[in-house]
Amino acid sequence: MTLTERIKEKAYELGFDLVGVAPATRAPHADAYASWVDAGYAAAMGYMVRDVARRQDPCHVLPDARSVVVVGLSYFVANPPADLWDDPSRGRVARYAWGLDYHDVMTPRLRQLADFITRQARRDVQHRVYVDTGPVLERDFAVQAGLGFIGKNTCLINPTMGSYLFLGEILVGLELDFDEPAARPGVGGTRGRVGTCGACTRCLKVCPTRAFPAPYVLDGNRCISYLTIELKGSIPPDLRPLMGNWIFGCDECQAICPWPRRFAQPTRASFLRFDPNLAAPKLLDLMGLTDEQFRARFRGTPLWRAKRRGLLRNVAVALGNWGDPQAIPALRRALDDPEPLIREHAAWALAKLGPSAR
């Protein structure tokens, strides 16, 4: 076995579903990324606009980088019961957050893989490990490593697994055997042929907030995932009614896509499962959470990132969109919350419920 083959075998042994190797060269969509930033689509995500040049080329991160080892891990969990998922009195949480924080699970595994590479190379190999946190255009390198293609919803789509995928990378100061882009199903396995969305535009049309100004372009300012997680301040009032009962992230553009609908593979990851208390919690239960209760319930999960103030802000919006008078007492109590952000969105929800709710 070659070193690259041994690395891939070890990656699968560590529990990853996909692995490939790309050259550590300037990202193919580096210029498109710069244009995206210039258009203001990064919204208030400062980390996305700092040092754009560094994100465009992995050699600006690790000067000795020669290869990028890219791994993928499915986070698809079987569809939840419709009576729970479609209940407007419950909040919706994006699938990737149905368990422990994936950063805490994948990063140690990638470090094990990096240590394995060093041992196998029998010399000190410079490397950097990233799981959705470093200055790397990960989807570009996933495509170059043969893991899939970029869909019109800007997600990486694997032709045999769909798009519910966590990605991780190791920048390596070692030249390995590089993969070609993933073969498209139905073309005889021709190397280098990439899958496509064809004429399909379902993801663009289903987005509640119309966050796609064009195919393959996402306006972060309007994306529900951004609004419920990354945005730390007030949600724009005109977007609140469009958010439905999403309280952390959004899967609409993936759920409608034919690729994952047909090919999504149930995850092997034991840290993910459908639990109604995490995936579709009752909004009224959440609205009354104290700081201590929030910490006890969500520490170690992705929802921790939103903090109590962010999550309850989102819950208040979802209650307003639910529109049921049952929400009035909880929202009125929230008007006395010490967090101004929660008070503001609770007041909006009460106003949406009508004059008698105020």
C-alpha positions in Angstrom: 0.0 0.0 0.0 1.1 3.5 -0.7 1.3 6.1 2.0 -1.9 7.7 0.7 -3.7 4.4 0.7 -2.7 3.8 4.3 -3.9 7.3 5.3 -7.3 6.6 3.7 -7.6 3.2 5.4 -6.8 4.9 8.7 -9.4 7.6 8.1 -12.1 5.0 7.5 -10.9 3.1 10.6 -11.4 6.3 12.6 -15.0 6.5 11.5 -15.0 8.9 8.6 -17.3 8.1 5.7 -15.3 9.9 3.0 -11.7 10.8 2.5 -9.7 12.3 -0.4 -6.5 14.2 -1.1 -6.2 17.5 -3.0 -3.1 19.6 -3.9 -2.5 22.5 -1.5 -2.7 25.1 -4.2 -4.8 28.3 -4.5 -8.5 27.5 -4.1 -10.4 27.2 -7.5 -13.0 29.6 -6.3 -10.7 32.0 -4.5 -11.7 35.0 -6.7 -15.4 34.1 -6.3 -14.9 34.1 -2.5 -13.4 37.6 -2.7 -16.3 38.9 -4.8 -18.7 37.3 -2.3 -17.1 39.2 0.5 -17.0 42.5 -1.5 -20.7 42.1 -2.1 -21.4 42.1 1.6 -22.8 38.6 1.7 -20.7 37.6 4.7 -22.9 39.9 6.8 -21.5 40.4 10.3 -19.3 37.3 10.2 -16.0 39.2 10.7 -14.0 36.0 10.7 -15.0 35.5 7.0 -13.7 38.9 5.8 -10.5 39.1 7.8 -7.4 38.4 5.7 -9.2 37.1 2.6 -5.9 36.3 0.9 -5.1 33.9 3.6 -8.3 31.9 3.0 -7.6 31.8 -0.7 -4.4 29.8 -0.5 -3.5 27.1 2.1 0.2 28.0 1.7 -0.6 31.3 3.4 -1.7 29.3 6.4 1.0 26.6 6.3 3.9 27.6 4.0 5.1 24.0 3.7 1.7 22.7 2.7 1.7 20.3 -0.2 -1.5 18.3 0.2 -4.9 18.7 1.8 -6.4 15.6 3.3 -10.2 16.1 3.3 -12.6 13.9 5.3 -16.4 13.8 5.4 -18.8 12.4 8.0 -22.5 11.9 7.4 -24.8 13.6 9.9 -28.0 12.3 8.3 -30.4 10.9 10.9 -33.6 9.3 9.8 -36.5 11.7 9.2 -38.3 12.6 12.5 -41.9 11.8 13.1 -44.1 14.2 11.1 -46.4 14.9 14.0 -43.4 16.3 16.0 -41.5 17.9 13.1 -44.5 19.7 11.7 -45.9 20.9 15.0 -45.6 24.7 15.1 -45.5 24.7 18.9 -42.1 23.1 18.7 -38.9 24.7 17.5 -36.9 23.2 14.6 -33.2 22.6 15.0 -30.9 21.8 12.0 -29.9 18.1 11.8 -26.2 18.7 12.4 -27.0 19.9 15.9 -28.9 16.8 17.0 -26.2 15.7 19.4 -22.8 16.6 20.7 -20.8 19.4 19.0 -19.2 17.9 16.0 -16.1 20.0 16.4 -15.4 18.2 19.7 -15.8 14.8 18.1 -14.1 15.2 14.7 -11.1 17.3 15.8 -9.5 14.6 18.1 -10.0 12.0 15.3 -8.3 14.3 12.7 -5.4 14.8 15.1 -5.1 11.1 15.4 -5.0 10.9 11.6 -2.3 13.6 11.5 -0.2 11.8 14.1 -0.6 8.6 12.0 0.7 10.5 8.9 3.7 11.7 10.8 4.5 8.1 12.1 4.0 6.6 8.6 6.2 9.3 7.0 8.9 8.6 9.6 9.7 12.2 9.9 8.3 15.4 11.4 5.6 16.5 9.0 4.3 20.1 9.3 0.5 20.0 9.5 -2.6 22.0 10.5 -6.0 20.4 11.5 -9.3 22.2 10.9 -12.9 21.3 11.4 -15.0 24.2 10.1 -12.9 26.7 12.0 -9.7 27.6 10.1 -9.0 29.8 7.1 -9.6 27.1 4.5 -12.2 27.1 1.7 -13.1 23.6 2.7 -15.7 22.9 0.0 -13.3 23.8 -2.8 -10.8 21.3 -1.5 -13.4 18.7 -0.9 -14.4 19.0 -4.6 -10.7 18.8 -5.6 -10.3 15.7 -3.3 -13.1 13.9 -5.1 -15.7 14.1 -2.3 -18.4 15.7 -4.4 -19.6 18.9 -6.2 -21.0 22.2 -5.1 -24.7 22.5 -5.5 -26.8 25.6 -6.2 -27.5 25.8 -2.5 -23.7 26.2 -2.0 -23.5 22.8 -0.1 -21.1 20.1 -1.0 -23.1 17.2 -2.5 -21.6 13.7 -2.7 -23.2 11.7 -5.5 -23.7 8.7 -3.3 -24.3 10.2 0.1 -26.0 13.5 -0.4 -25.1 16.8 1.4 -25.6 16.1 5.1 -21.9 16.0 5.6 -19.4 17.4 8.2 -16.1 18.3 6.6 -12.6 18.4 8.1 -9.1 19.0 6.7 -5.5 18.4 7.4 -3.0 20.6 5.7 0.1 18.5 5.2 3.7 19.4 4.3 4.0 16.2 2.3 3.1 15.5 -1.3 0.6 12.6 -1.5 -1.3 11.0 -4.3 -4.0 13.4 -5.4 -7.6 12.4 -6.2 -9.7 13.6 -9.1 -13.2 15.1 -8.8 -15.9 12.6 -8.0 -17.4 10.6 -10.8 -21.0 11.3 -11.7 -23.4 8.4 -11.3 -24.6 7.0 -14.7 -21.6 8.0 -16.8 -19.7 4.8 -16.6 -17.5 5.8 -13.7 -15.6 8.2 -15.9 -12.9 9.8 -13.8 -13.0 13.5 -13.5 -16.8 13.8 -14.4 -18.5 15.9 -11.7 -22.2 15.6 -10.7 -24.4 18.6 -11.3 -27.7 20.2 -10.2 -28.8 20.3 -13.9 -31.8 22.5 -14.4 -33.1 22.0 -10.8 -33.7 25.1 -8.8 -35.8 23.7 -5.9 -33.4 24.8 -3.2 -33.5 28.4 -4.5 -37.3 28.5 -4.6 -37.9 26.8 -1.2 -35.7 29.2 0.8 -38.2 31.1 3.1 -36.1 34.3 3.2 -35.0 34.2 -0.4 -31.3 34.1 0.6 -30.0 33.0 -2.8 -29.7 36.0 -5.1 -28.3 33.6 -7.8 -27.5 30.0 -8.1 -24.4 29.1 -6.1 -24.5 32.4 -4.2 -25.8 32.7 -0.7 -26.5 36.0 0.9 -25.6 35.4 4.5 -27.7 38.5 5.6 -30.9 36.6 4.8 -29.9 33.0 5.6 -31.9 31.6 8.6 -28.8 29.7 9.8 -27.0 33.0 10.0 -29.9 34.8 11.6 -30.3 32.2 14.3 -26.7 31.4 15.1 -24.1 33.9 13.8 -26.1 37.1 14.2 -25.6 38.3 17.7 -27.9 41.2 17.7 -31.5 42.0 16.6 -33.0 40.0 13.8 -34.3 42.3 11.0 -38.1 42.7 11.6 -39.0 42.0 8.0 -37.2 38.6 8.1 -38.8 37.4 11.4 -42.1 36.3 9.9 -40.3 34.3 7.3 -38.3 32.2 9.8 -41.2 30.0 10.8 -40.3 27.9 13.8 -36.6 27.4 13.0 -34.7 28.3 16.2 -31.2 27.0 15.4 -30.0 26.7 11.8 -32.1 25.6 8.8 -32.2 22.6 6.5 -34.8 23.7 3.9 -32.4 23.9 1.0 -31.0 20.5 1.7 -34.3 18.8 2.6 -35.8 19.7 -0.8 -32.7 18.6 -2.8 -33.1 15.4 -4.8 -29.5 14.3 -4.1 -29.8 13.8 -0.3 -33.5 12.8 -0.6 -32.4 9.9 -2.7 -28.8 9.1 -1.5 -28.4 10.3 2.1 -26.9 7.6 4.2 -27.8 7.2 7.9 -24.9 8.3 10.0 -22.7 5.8 11.8 -21.9 8.5 14.3 -23.1 7.5 17.8 -23.1 11.1 19.0 -26.1 12.0 16.7 -29.7 10.8 17.1 -33.2 12.1 17.0 -34.2 13.3 20.4 -37.4 15.5 20.5 -36.0 17.5 23.4 -33.0 18.6 21.2 -34.2 18.4 17.6 -37.8 19.7 18.1 -38.2 21.1 21.6 -41.4 22.6 22.9 -41.1 26.4 22.5 -42.9 27.2 25.7 -40.5 25.0 27.7 -37.5 26.9 26.2 -38.9 30.4 26.7 -38.7 30.0 30.4 -35.1 28.7 30.6 -32.9 30.3 33.2 -29.1 30.7 32.6 -28.5 27.6 34.8 -31.1 25.5 33.0 -29.8 26.6 29.6 -26.2 25.5 30.6 -27.4 22.2 32.0 -29.5 21.4 28.9 -27.3 22.5 26.0 -23.7 22.5 27.2 -21.6 20.4 24.8 -24.1 20.7 22.0 -24.0 23.1 19.0 -26.8 25.1 20.5 -24.4 26.3 23.2 -23.0 28.7 20.5 -26.1 30.7 20.4 -26.0 31.3 24.1 -29.2 31.8 26.1 -29.9 35.3 24.8 -29.6 34.2 21.2 -31.7 31.0 21.6 -34.5 32.7 23.5 -34.5 35.5 20.9 -35.1 32.9 18.3 -37.7 31.2 20.4 -39.6 34.4 20.8 -39.7 34.9 17.1 -41.0 31.3 16.6 -43.7 31.9 19.2 -44.8 35.0 17.4 -45.0 33.0 14.2 -46.9 30.2 15.9 -49.5 32.8 16.7 -51.3 30.8 19.4 -52.6 32.6 22.5 -51.0 29.9 24.7 -47.7 31.8 24.1 -48.9 35.0 25.7 -48.0 34.3 29.3 -44.5 33.1 28.5 -43.9 36.1 26.3 -45.2 38.5 28.8 -42.8 37.1 31.4 -40.0 37.5 28.9 -40.7 41.3 28.9 -39.0 41.3 32.3 -36.0 39.3 31.2 -32.6 40.9 32.1 -31.5 40.5 28.4 -32.7 43.5 26.3 -32.4 41.3 23.1 -35.0 38.8 24.5 -37.3 41.6 25.7 -37.3 43.2 22.3 -38.2 40.0 20.4 -40.8 39.0 23.0 -42.5 42.4 22.5 -42.5 41.9 18.7 -44.0 38.4 19.2 -46.8 39.8 21.4 -47.5 42.6 18.9 -47.8 39.9 16.2 -50.3 38.1 18.3 -52.6 41.1 18.4 -53.6 44.1 20.6 -55.1 41.8 23.3 -51.7 40.1 23.8 -49.9 43.2 24.8 
